[in-house]
Amino acid sequence: MALRVYNTLTGEKELFVPLVPGKVGMYVCGVTVYDYCHIGHARAGVVFDVIFRYLKYAGYEVTYVRNYTDIDDKIINRANQEGSDYRTVADRYIGAFDEDMARLGLQKPTVEPKATDHMDGIITIIEALITRGHAYMSGGDVYYAVESFPDYLKLSGRTLEDMLAGARVETGDKKRHPMDFALWKGSKPGEPWWHSPWGNGRPGWHIECSAMSMEFLGKTFDIHGGGKDLVFPHHENEIAQSEGANGCQFVRYWLHNGFVNINSEKMSKSLGNFFTIREVLKSYDPETLRFFILSAHYRSPLDFSDQNLDEAQAGLERLYSCLAALDRVPVGDNGPDAALTPVGEELREKVTQFRSRFIEAMDDDFNAAQALGPLFDMVRGTNRFLAESGEQAGASRQLLGQLRALLMEAGGVLGLFTVPPEQWLAGIKAAGVGRLSLTVEQIEQLIAERREARQTKNFTRGDEIRDQLLAAGVQLLDSAQGTTWNVK
């Protein structure tokens, strides 16, 4: 199965065929750096990090550009509130963004441009738009004339009539049409400015991304990504600017991740129902948050709750526990694997089919949620095999080695399993223990008492201890290697 992606522009899944064979150019809108990042930013970051990873895994040479918007009304307002300047604010929150994304395990993009470093490119595009009749000067500002571009709103499927009907805007002295948008804003007292043919000022938000994407990827490139909230107006305006200036297609495939919902409502600062990444990571491991984001298809809504995060942690713990169990298997001799039982043959079949199943899921519009299925299938098979084989599991070291390598291979694409299994499990256990009424010593003592009860065939007492621990939030895991526990 070849890679197919859902293109927002056409509303269909399409066969992915890059402009240049073997190479992919991808631009993803970054953050406006005036505050700490929230869970919506985490989702976009993780989604396009996995897309970046998978394209490379599939053999493409990828140029991935993700920008910083470091000049904007919100940045200026924050600077004014603090009595500082826009550079101080932007640098602070660029650093915070980098820290948050590193904690979530994101790989660095190929290029991370700042808008303020691309003023020459911005001015060049605006000049071309004026020359082609797509832009006009008015009162020290420069506006894009939306009526000059017949394909305006083709990405969102709206019409100007629809937009005007629902808009609360009035035609002012500066604009020819209420939906015209600013390409260049004349300077105001106390604001940063740059020289331009139209006087001192600064760029509008939309023109910045047109300039940065074209600088590194050319006039036409393969993938442009971002959150669903950017379809209008940001990406619509990027198309109008870029295609209006260059007279050719801007982007071939538009990819947008879905919203994060809190209690079935879109997360929004205006509603006050948002959480910063830093707040969430005080309670949850970064890889748990990443796993939670991958648990739904990137275009679907993602329902954020403690319960869903707890379920994500439990799922990730199953995967890590399997890796830890594989690491504890005694090393066999250098001979061939021992003859396999039916359970072992079933596991071998899962191993044989794993890579093709994983790729099939990822080729279906980067369906990471579906790609997790083969991992859990293989973990279930592994646990059955280890329970059956006990100390003899090492005699199948080649099969188990191949299995572990495949889990790690998939983890590399999804950005998982970045911590040694025992270390990750210990960290999760330590964090969970802090919420329990029992100490580690008390838990271990009860497990030892249960083990003794079972050895003396006092199964009633053994079950009582198991239920007592479960009520306290401790889950026991019995295997051929003994009893382990985790925090439920």
Secondary structure, 3 states (H helix, E strand, C coil): CCCEEEECCCCEEEECCCCECCEEEEEEEEEECCCCCEHHHHHHHHHHHHHHHHHHHCCCEEEEEEEEECCCHHHHHHHHHHCCCHHHHHHHHHHHHHHHHHHCCCCCCCECCEHHHCHHHHHHHHHHHHHCCCEEEECCEEEECHHHCCCCCCCCCCCHHHHHHHCCCCCCCCCCCCCCEEEEEECCCCCCCECCCCCCEEECHHHHHHHHHHHHHCCCEEEEEEEHHHHHHHHHHHHHHHHHHHCCCCEEEEEEECCEEECCEECCCCCCCCCEHHHHCCCCCHHHHHHHHHCCCCCCCEEECHHHHHHHHHHHHHHHHHHHHHHHCCCCCCCCCCCCCHHHHHHHHHHHHHHHHHHHHHHECCCHHHHHHHHHHHHHHHHHHHHHHHHHHHHHHHHHHHHHHHHHHHHHHHCCCCCCHHHHHHHHHHHHHCCCCCCHHHHHHHHHHHHHHHHCCCHHHHHHHHHHHHHCCEEEEEECCEEEEEEC
